[in-house]
Amino acid sequence: MSDRWVTVLAGGLSHERDVSLRSGRRVSAALRSAGVSVEEWDADAALLPRLRETRPDAVVVALHGGEGENGSIQTILELLGIPYVGTDADACRRAWDKPTAKAELVRAGLQTPDWVVLPHSTFRELGAQPVLDAMVERLGLPMMLKPDQGGSALGAQVVRDAADLPTAMVGCLAYSDAVLAERYVEGTEVAVTVVDTPDGPTALPAVEIVPQTGVYDYTARYTAGLTEFHCPARLAPEAAARVADLAVSAHRLLGLRDISRTDAVVDAAGEVHFLEVNLSPGLTETSLVPMAVEAAGGSLGEIYAGLVDRAITRGR
């Protein structure tokens, strides 16, 4: 791989810019440790001229949120004919929208908490309280609120008291024009990384997530010491196998490519519930993918160097 020259795209203008920059630095260092020549570029107005003038052998997309995961950057790279690591533009558009991804998996027979998705305009035009009352009647409490698009748990909240719903809704809609409300499932929260290999998509050991506050929100994700992790997750063998199968199934059914992370919860009965999928998993010092890679006995540099090689081969 020493003759490969790779650009890592990080930063951008989404709410997750800081996390993206940290992920970009981490994956760049990992690739360099594997002998790959790397440059880190921001995703700004200078990007297209720079890509045209100095074409890298491949691009690693370490952008989180917005244009990094909704298919926009991927479309640009495809227009320019530049190979890249990650899911293609069409699949990005489907999986980035959480309700669309959940609906596709339900049609395939996978289990996910019951949900509704409503735009901001519905609350404004029909009156917020009657809509909130109907949501509680349908989904019950506690209820999980999250933006219908986005990552890093920005705007995501667990609501246990109906009186807290209006404030939680305002906080959620600060990050999106629509809210995804779903029935909250108590249980063991896990994240499963899936990596494409020559033998097909492979699930790495699940990471169990135990936040001090009980909610794995933005602060709990990116503040060292606020969340306890166990990898492999402390699950019965049967549940661990079901979690791995769910993540691989989601990766396949949604048409994901190279690497993804599926978030799920295992309830007291051992049933596995799909929560959402991440197309560009975080790679910061508190992120879950590096933990899973280490537990599997691999190295982040070797995995991403292999994915770079696969991307270049696809582009030939």
RACOR-V319892 format. One record per residue. N is the residue number from 1. RES is the residue in three letters. OMEGA is omega in whole degrees, 0 to 359 (none if undefined). Layout:
N	RES	OMEGA
N	RES	OMEGA
This chain:
1	MET	186
2	SER	180
3	ASP	180
4	ARG	174
5	TRP	189
6	VAL	171
7	THR	173
8	VAL	178
9	LEU	181
10	ALA	180
11	GLY	182
12	GLY	186
13	LEU	179
14	SER	176
15	HIS	184
16	GLU	183
17	ARG	183
18	ASP	179
19	VAL	180
20	SER	179
21	LEU	178
22	ARG	176
23	SER	180
24	GLY	178
25	ARG	182
26	ARG	182
27	VAL	177
28	SER	179
29	ALA	180
30	ALA	179
31	LEU	178
32	ARG	179
33	SER	178
34	ALA	176
35	GLY	180
36	VAL	175
37	SER	189
38	VAL	167
39	GLU	177
40	GLU	179
41	TRP	173
42	ASP	176
43	ALA	183
44	ASP	185
45	ALA	179
46	ALA	189
47	LEU	185
48	LEU	177
49	PRO	181
50	ARG	178
51	LEU	180
52	ARG	184
53	GLU	184
54	THR	186
55	ARG	174
56	PRO	175
57	ASP	179
58	ALA	178
59	VAL	169
60	VAL	181
61	VAL	177
62	ALA	177
63	LEU	179
64	HIS	178
65	GLY	173
66	GLY	188
67	GLU	180
68	GLY	184
69	GLU	182
70	ASN	177
71	GLY	185
72	SER	179
73	ILE	179
74	GLN	178
75	THR	178
76	ILE	180
77	LEU	178
78	GLU	177
79	LEU	181
80	LEU	180
81	GLY	181
82	ILE	179
83	PRO	179
84	TYR	176
85	VAL	176
86	GLY	183
87	THR	181
88	ASP	190
89	ALA	183
90	ASP	180
91	ALA	175
92	CYS	183
93	ARG	180
94	ARG	187
95	ALA	181
96	TRP	180
97	ASP	188
98	LYS	179
99	PRO	179
100	THR	179
101	ALA	180
102	LYS	181
103	ALA	179
104	GLU	181
105	LEU	176
106	VAL	178
107	ARG	179
108	ALA	177
109	GLY	178
110	LEU	187
111	GLN	177
112	THR	181
113	PRO	177
114	ASP	186
115	TRP	167
116	VAL	176
117	VAL	184
118	LEU	177
119	PRO	179
120	HIS	184
121	SER	180
122	THR	179
123	PHE	181
124	ARG	187
125	GLU	183
126	LEU	183
127	GLY	187
128	ALA	189
129	GLN	177
130	PRO	179
131	VAL	179
132	LEU	178
133	ASP	179
134	ALA	178
135	MET	179
136	VAL	178
137	GLU	183
138	ARG	191
139	LEU	183
140	GLY	177
141	LEU	1
142	PRO	182
143	MET	176
144	MET	174
145	LEU	176
146	LYS	172
147	PRO	181
148	ASP	176
149	GLN	178
150	GLY	182
151	GLY	180
152	SER	179
153	ALA	177
154	LEU	181
155	GLY	182
156	ALA	181
157	GLN	171
158	VAL	181
159	VAL	181
160	ARG	181
161	ASP	182
162	ALA	180
163	ALA	181
164	ASP	185
165	LEU	182
166	PRO	180
167	THR	179
168	ALA	180
169	MET	179
170	VAL	179
171	GLY	179
172	CYS	183
173	LEU	174
174	ALA	184
175	TYR	181
176	SER	178
177	ASP	179
178	ALA	181
179	VAL	173
180	LEU	177
181	ALA	180
182	GLU	177
183	ARG	181
184	TYR	180
185	VAL	176
186	GLU	178
187	GLY	181
188	THR	180
189	GLU	182
190	VAL	174
191	ALA	184
192	VAL	176
193	THR	176
194	VAL	180
195	VAL	175
196	ASP	178
197	THR	176
198	PRO	179
199	ASP	180
200	GLY	180
201	PRO	182
202	THR	178
203	ALA	173
204	LEU	180
205	PRO	180
206	ALA	174
207	VAL	175
208	GLU	187
209	ILE	181
210	VAL	180
211	PRO	181
212	GLN	183
213	THR	184
214	GLY	180
215	VAL	182
216	TYR	183
217	ASP	185
218	TYR	181
219	THR	180
220	ALA	181
221	ARG	192
222	TYR	174
223	THR	182
224	ALA	176
225	GLY	182
226	LEU	180
227	THR	176
228	GLU	181
229	PHE	174
230	HIS	180
231	CYS	3
232	PRO	178
233	ALA	181
234	ARG	182
235	LEU	171
236	ALA	183
237	PRO	181
238	GLU	179
239	ALA	179
240	ALA	179
241	ALA	179
242	ARG	177
243	VAL	179
244	ALA	179
245	ASP	179
246	LEU	183
247	ALA	179
248	VAL	179
249	SER	178
250	ALA	179
251	HIS	181
252	ARG	187
253	LEU	180
254	LEU	177
255	GLY	182
256	LEU	188
257	ARG	174
258	ASP	181
259	ILE	176
260	SER	175
261	ARG	178
262	THR	176
263	ASP	184
264	ALA	175
265	VAL	178
266	VAL	184
267	ASP	186
268	ALA	179
269	ALA	181
270	GLY	178
271	GLU	184
272	VAL	182
273	HIS	176
274	PHE	176
275	LEU	178
276	GLU	180
277	VAL	180
278	ASN	184
279	LEU	181
280	SER	188
281	PRO	178
282	GLY	181
283	LEU	181
284	THR	181
285	GLU	177
286	THR	183
287	SER	191
288	LEU	181
289	VAL	179
290	PRO	177
291	MET	181
292	ALA	179
293	VAL	180
294	GLU	180
295	ALA	179
296	ALA	179
297	GLY	180
298	GLY	176
299	SER	181
300	LEU	180
301	GLY	180
302	GLU	181
303	ILE	182
304	TYR	175
305	ALA	176
306	GLY	179
307	LEU	174
308	VAL	180
309	ASP	178
310	ARG	181
311	ALA	180
312	ILE	179
313	THR	178
314	ARG	186
315	GLY	183
316	ARG	none
